[in-house]
Amino acid sequence: MEMKRGQSRPLIKIRQLLIKNPLKSFQQKDGKEVMYIRHKIVRKGTTRNIVQRKDNDMRLENLKQLKNDMQSKGWTICSFLFHYKRIEYIVLVKRFVGTEKRVSQYALVKLHFMKKDNLLDDFPVEANINGLIADPRTLREYFGIEYTENLGDILQQFTEILGRVIPTNMPNNISEIEKNAMVHSLSRSDSEDPNKIYCNKVRRNPDGRQRSEFNSDKTKLLRPSLFRNFCNDKSISFCYYADKSMENDDATIMHNFSK
């Protein structure tokens, strides 16, 4: 196998050496030490080992600041827009909380790429400051990247383009379609019907249980004024229904709860 300039070992050899040690450095011909990480991911029932180069330039370094900002403000999810090859994507950024479990131990957050004109065309992928944790073929197929001999350079350029639009703080203003995408995702994370978006009442959870962080974020998005009335009491959950006729205003919900 032909090696690229400055590379001391072909990638297949690096992958083999990473089987026992998932984090290992290798020396290039120019003497520079380069760190590689092996991620084990499961997609469509198949387990695959993905090799990711740990670069010093940290192309998605904004993800770390964004995650910290989300955590400090008490959010599990946020969004931003990404344009690539004339297609606009809504990108959801999700922290690993509750039922949202980390697969790779080196993952920082989970991203969901959704085509703006078809939110059901969803590509979930874990990520860290070095890039997306996915095999090149999967990335190429979803984002319409043609196969070329310099595919590694193309994917690197893609990651750099993505890194330039990742915010360091949660956006103050979001579009209606971004809000809908987040609410849909939060409902699924909370094992609820995504069509349940109409709040009818609040209830106190039995047995000392607390409301989920997903239920909190959903209410911050859909009913912010109602949420402010109960934000400090985590024993109270907000109940949603798919039937719009069942929706109640804040005053009615608070009156019924006080009975």
SEPA-164685 format. One record per residue (C-alpha): residue number from 0; residue in three letters; x, y, z. Coordinates in steps of 0.1 Angstrom, whole numbers, plus 5000, padded with zeros to 4 digits. Example, Ala and Ser with C-alpha at 12.3 -4.5 7.8 and 13.67 -1.06 7.14 Angstrom:
> num_residu_c1_c2_c3
> 0_ALA_5123_4955_5078
> 1_SER_5137_4989_5071
This chain:
> num_residu_c1_c2_c3
> 0_MET_5000_5000_5000
> 1_GLU_5013_5034_4990
> 2_MET_5018_5058_5019
> 3_LYS_5012_5095_5018
> 4_ARG_5040_5119_5023
> 5_GLY_5051_5121_5059
> 6_GLN_5031_5090_5069
> 7_SER_5052_5063_5086
> 8_ARG_5027_5035_5084
> 9_PRO_4998_5027_5061
> 10_LEU_4964_5032_5078
> 11_ILE_4955_4995_5078
> 12_LYS_4986_4988_5099
> 13_ILE_4977_5016_5123
> 14_ARG_4942_5001_5126
> 15_GLN_4957_4967_5135
> 16_LEU_4981_4981_5161
> 17_LEU_4952_5001_5177
> 18_ILE_4932_4969_5184
> 19_LYS_4949_4963_5218
> 20_ASN_4955_5000_5226
> 21_PRO_4928_5024_5214
> 22_LEU_4950_5055_5219
> 23_LYS_4985_5053_5205
> 24_SER_5010_5077_5189
> 25_PHE_5031_5070_5158
> 26_GLN_5062_5087_5145
> 27_GLN_5061_5101_5110
> 28_LYS_5091_5102_5086
> 29_ASP_5096_5138_5095
> 30_GLY_5100_5128_5132
> 31_LYS_5066_5143_5142
> 32_GLU_5045_5123_5167
> 33_VAL_5009_5119_5156
> 34_MET_4982_5104_5179
> 35_TYR_4955_5081_5166
> 36_ILE_4923_5070_5183
> 37_ARG_4903_5039_5176
> 38_HIS_4865_5042_5181
> 39_LYS_4842_5012_5181
> 40_ILE_4808_5022_5166
> 41_VAL_4777_5003_5159
> 42_ARG_4756_5012_5128
> 43_LYS_4727_4992_5114
> 44_GLY_4736_4963_5137
> 45_THR_4772_4961_5125
> 46_THR_4802_4969_5148
> 47_ARG_4831_4987_5131
> 48_ASN_4864_5001_5142
> 49_ILE_4870_5037_5131
> 50_VAL_4905_5052_5132
> 51_GLN_4906_5090_5139
> 52_ARG_4937_5111_5137
> 53_LYS_4940_5134_5168
> 54_ASP_4953_5166_5153
> 55_ASN_4967_5196_5172
> 56_ASP_4945_5221_5152
> 57_MET_4913_5205_5166
> 58_ARG_4890_5214_5137
> 59_LEU_4858_5211_5158
> 60_GLU_4872_5228_5189
> 61_ASN_4842_5250_5192
> 62_LEU_4822_5219_5203
> 63_LYS_4839_5219_5236
> 64_GLN_4830_5255_5244
> 65_LEU_4794_5249_5231
> 66_LYS_4789_5218_5253
> 67_ASN_4802_5237_5283
> 68_ASP_4778_5266_5276
> 69_MET_4749_5241_5272
> 70_GLN_4758_5225_5305
> 71_SER_4761_5257_5324
> 72_LYS_4727_5269_5311
> 73_GLY_4710_5236_5318
> 74_TRP_4703_5225_5283
> 75_THR_4706_5190_5268
> 76_ILE_4702_5202_5232
> 77_CYS_4708_5231_5208
> 78_SER_4710_5237_5171
> 79_PHE_4728_5255_5143
> 80_LEU_4726_5257_5105
> 81_PHE_4752_5242_5081
> 82_HIS_4754_5246_5043
> 83_TYR_4773_5221_5022
> 84_LYS_4772_5215_4985
> 85_ARG_4740_5237_4981
> 86_ILE_4722_5217_5008
> 87_GLU_4711_5233_5040
> 88_TYR_4713_5212_5071
> 89_ILE_4699_5217_5106
> 90_VAL_4724_5203_5130
> 91_LEU_4713_5193_5165
> 92_VAL_4739_5191_5192
> 93_LYS_4730_5167_5221
> 94_ARG_4748_5161_5254
> 95_PHE_4750_5126_5267
> 96_VAL_4724_5126_5294
> 97_GLY_4696_5102_5304
> 98_THR_4688_5078_5276
> 99_GLU_4713_5095_5252
> 100_LYS_4742_5071_5257
> 101_ARG_4778_5075_5245
> 102_VAL_4792_5048_5222
> 103_SER_4828_5059_5218
> 104_GLN_4845_5067_5250
> 105_TYR_4862_5097_5232
> 106_ALA_4829_5112_5220
> 107_LEU_4822_5147_5233
> 108_VAL_4786_5152_5219
> 109_LYS_4762_5136_5195
> 110_LEU_4753_5155_5163
> 111_HIS_4722_5150_5142
> 112_PHE_4724_5163_5107
> 113_MET_4689_5168_5092
> 114_LYS_4682_5181_5057
> 115_LYS_4661_5212_5060
> 116_ASP_4637_5202_5033
> 117_ASN_4633_5167_5048
> 118_LEU_4638_5164_5086
> 119_LEU_4633_5126_5084
> 120_ASP_4666_5124_5065
> 121_ASP_4686_5122_5097
> 122_PHE_4722_5113_5101
> 123_PRO_4732_5108_5138
> 124_VAL_4770_5108_5145
> 125_GLU_4792_5112_5176
> 126_ALA_4819_5139_5175
> 127_ASN_4848_5154_5194
> 128_ILE_4871_5183_5188
> 129_ASN_4890_5163_5161
> 130_GLY_4861_5155_5139
> 131_LEU_4831_5133_5133
> 132_ILE_4834_5097_5145
> 133_ALA_4822_5079_5115
> 134_ASP_4837_5058_5087
> 135_PRO_4845_5078_5055
> 136_ARG_4821_5058_5033
> 137_THR_4791_5067_5055
> 138_LEU_4801_5104_5055
> 139_ARG_4806_5103_5018
> 140_GLU_4772_5087_5010
> 141_TYR_4752_5110_5033
> 142_PHE_4768_5143_5022
> 143_GLY_4771_5134_4985
> 144_ILE_4809_5134_4984
> 145_GLU_4823_5117_4953
> 146_TYR_4851_5091_4958
> 147_THR_4885_5104_4948
> 148_GLU_4921_5093_4954
> 149_ASN_4925_5123_4977
> 150_LEU_4894_5115_4997
> 151_GLY_4912_5121_5030
> 152_ASP_4919_5157_5020
> 153_ILE_4883_5162_5009
> 154_LEU_4870_5149_5042
> 155_GLN_4894_5172_5060
> 156_GLN_4881_5202_5041
> 157_PHE_4846_5191_5049
> 158_THR_4855_5190_5087
> 159_GLU_4871_5225_5084
> 160_ILE_4840_5239_5068
> 161_LEU_4818_5224_5095
> 162_GLY_4841_5237_5122
> 163_ARG_4838_5273_5110
> 164_VAL_4800_5274_5116
> 165_ILE_4798_5256_5150
> 166_PRO_4790_5283_5176
> 167_THR_4808_5286_5209
> 168_ASN_4776_5296_5227
> 169_MET_4740_5286_5224
> 170_PRO_4723_5308_5198
> 171_ASN_4698_5333_5213
> 172_ASN_4675_5331_5183
> 173_ILE_4664_5300_5165
> 174_SER_4641_5295_5135
> 175_GLU_4608_5277_5138
> 176_ILE_4620_5247_5119
> 177_GLU_4650_5244_5143
> 178_LYS_4626_5245_5172
> 179_ASN_4604_5218_5157
> 180_ALA_4634_5196_5150
> 181_MET_4646_5199_5186
> 182_VAL_4612_5192_5201
> 183_HIS_4608_5162_5179
> 184_SER_4642_5149_5190
> 185_LEU_4635_5156_5227
> 186_SER_4602_5137_5225
> 187_ARG_4620_5107_5211
> 188_SER_4647_5108_5237
> 189_ASP_4620_5109_5264
> 190_SER_4602_5079_5248
> 191_GLU_4572_5100_5238
> 192_ASP_4552_5104_5207
> 193_PRO_4569_5133_5187
> 194_ASN_4534_5146_5179
> 195_LYS_4526_5153_5215
> 196_ILE_4533_5191_5215
> 197_TYR_4502_5205_5233
> 198_CYS_4505_5210_5270
> 199_ASN_4474_5202_5290
> 200_LYS_4486_5200_5326
> 201_VAL_4514_5196_5351
> 202_ARG_4517_5167_5375
> 203_ARG_4537_5159_5406
> 204_ASN_4557_5127_5400
> 205_PRO_4551_5098_5424
> 206_ASP_4577_5081_5445
> 207_GLY_4600_5111_5446
> 208_ARG_4609_5108_5409
> 209_GLN_4620_5139_5390
> 210_ARG_4611_5151_5355
> 211_SER_4635_5143_5328
> 212_GLU_4659_5169_5314
> 213_PHE_4643_5162_5280
> 214_ASN_4608_5172_5294
> 215_SER_4624_5204_5308
> 216_ASP_4640_5214_5275
> 217_LYS_4608_5206_5255
> 218_THR_4589_5229_5278
> 219_LYS_4615_5257_5276
> 220_LEU_4610_5256_5238
> 221_LEU_4572_5252_5237
> 222_ARG_4560_5269_5269
> 223_PRO_4588_5291_5283
> 224_SER_4565_5312_5306
> 225_LEU_4549_5281_5320
> 226_PHE_4583_5265_5326
> 227_ARG_4595_5295_5346
> 228_ASN_4567_5290_5371
> 229_PHE_4579_5254_5379
> 230_CYS_4615_5254_5369
> 231_ASN_4628_5251_5405
> 232_ASP_4605_5222_5414
> 233_LYS_4619_5191_5395
> 234_SER_4593_5168_5410
> 235_ILE_4568_5184_5386
> 236_SER_4565_5172_5349
> 237_PHE_4547_5188_5320
> 238_CYS_4521_5166_5302
> 239_TYR_4517_5169_5264
> 240_TYR_4491_5155_5240
> 241_ALA_4488_5152_5203
> 242_ASP_4453_5166_5202
> 243_LYS_4455_5204_5199
> 244_SER_4420_5208_5215
> 245_MET_4434_5196_5248
> 246_GLU_4459_5224_5251
> 247_ASN_4454_5248_5280
> 248_ASP_4469_5282_5287
> 249_ASP_4492_5289_5316
> 250_ALA_4465_5303_5339
> 251_THR_4443_5272_5335
> 252_ILE_4471_5248_5340
> 253_MET_4483_5266_5372
> 254_HIS_4447_5269_5385
> 255_ASN_4440_5232_5380
> 256_PHE_4473_5223_5397
> 257_SER_4465_5243_5428
> 258_LYS_4431_5226_5434
